[in-house]
Amino acid sequence: MTVIIDASSLTAFLLEEENDDQENIRKLLIQRVCATELVITESCNAILTAIRRRPINEEQAEKALEVLLSFIDTNIKIFKESESLLNEA
């Protein structure tokens, strides 16, 4: 079964937001999920917004970005075209 992650779930995980889904998201990422390129862009924007609104500092943002980049092509399969992702799903 192909699991597609959205930006809000990925960002919540990266920013370690308190919610009931953290453990589920972690398990899915270990198994490997799929996403479009836009999810990466949206997640980066959410990290930047979090710095500006000050729920996180620059060190936390750098850590979140580091984790995000390490996930690409290992834990998150990126589809460059939405049509390919739809076919995979």
C-alpha positions in Angstrom: 0.0 0.0 0.0 1.3 3.4 -1.0 1.1 6.1 1.7 1.2 9.7 0.6 2.2 12.3 3.2 0.9 15.9 3.2 2.9 19.0 4.2 0.9 19.6 7.4 1.6 16.1 8.7 5.2 16.2 7.7 5.7 19.7 9.2 4.0 18.7 12.5 6.5 15.8 12.8 9.5 17.9 11.9 8.6 20.7 14.3 7.8 18.1 17.0 4.3 19.5 17.5 2.4 17.9 20.3 -0.4 15.7 18.8 -1.6 12.2 18.9 -0.3 11.5 15.4 3.4 11.9 16.0 4.0 8.2 16.6 1.9 7.2 13.6 3.8 9.6 11.4 7.1 8.3 12.7 6.1 4.8 11.9 5.0 5.7 8.4 8.2 7.5 7.7 10.2 4.5 8.8 8.3 2.4 6.3 8.7 5.0 3.6 6.0 7.4 2.2 5.5 9.2 -1.0 5.1 13.0 -1.6 5.1 15.6 -4.4 7.9 18.1 -4.7 5.4 20.7 -3.4 5.2 19.0 0.0 9.0 19.7 0.5 8.5 23.4 -0.5 5.5 23.8 1.8 7.3 22.1 4.7 10.3 24.5 4.2 7.9 27.4 4.2 6.2 26.2 7.3 9.6 26.0 9.1 10.4 29.5 8.0 7.0 30.8 9.2 7.6 29.0 12.6 10.9 31.0 13.0 9.1 34.3 12.2 6.3 33.6 14.6 8.8 32.4 17.2 7.5 29.0 18.3 10.9 27.8 17.3 14.4 29.3 17.1 16.9 29.1 14.3 18.7 26.1 15.8 15.5 24.1 15.9 14.6 25.2 12.4 18.0 24.1 11.1 17.5 20.7 12.8 14.1 20.3 11.2 15.5 21.2 7.8 18.3 18.8 8.3 15.9 16.0 9.1 13.7 16.9 6.2 16.6 16.8 3.7 17.8 13.5 5.1 14.3 12.0 4.5 14.3 12.8 0.8 14.8 9.7 -1.3 15.3 7.5 1.8 12.1 7.8 3.8 10.1 10.0 1.4 9.9 9.1 -2.3 9.5 12.3 -4.2 7.4 12.4 -7.3 8.3 15.2 -9.7 4.9 15.1 -11.4 1.6 14.8 -9.7 0.4 12.4 -12.4 3.1 9.9 -11.5 2.0 10.1 -7.9 -1.6 9.5 -8.8 -0.6 6.4 -10.8 1.5 5.1 -7.9 -1.4 5.7 -5.4 
